[in-house]
Amino acid sequence: MTIKKKITISVLSFSFLIPLLTFLINKEVTLNKLSDNFFMLALFFLIIGGFILVLSSGFFDLFQKNMKHLFHLRRNDEPKEYVPLSNIFKKKPIYWFFVGGIFLLISIFSALLS
């Protein structure tokens, strides 16, 4: 499945799910409540995207290497293989940022209309 299909499926499914959940919980759907709910969903996607971006950039690799070395000196045992965090998170955060950005635009648009 390509990234365009994943983005499209995610945006369409959440776009139908958020108003439905808003109606089931509050028994009414207003633009203000929809704006709040879409904003919270956008924050979720943007925070995960930012987290993946920071870890995949290699920012914490030196810190992780030094902590691994320090714990090896304390235990005096054979060191385990060092795998940097930037190699673990090889996924690009574009999916998370794109979906979060779309929901943020929906939130801003519905806030301006209310």
PyMOL commands that set and color helices and strands:
alter all, ss='L'
color gray80, all
select helices_A, chain A and resi 3-26+31-56+61-75+85-88+94-113
alter helices_A, ss='H'
color red, helices_A
deselect
rebuild
show_as cartoon
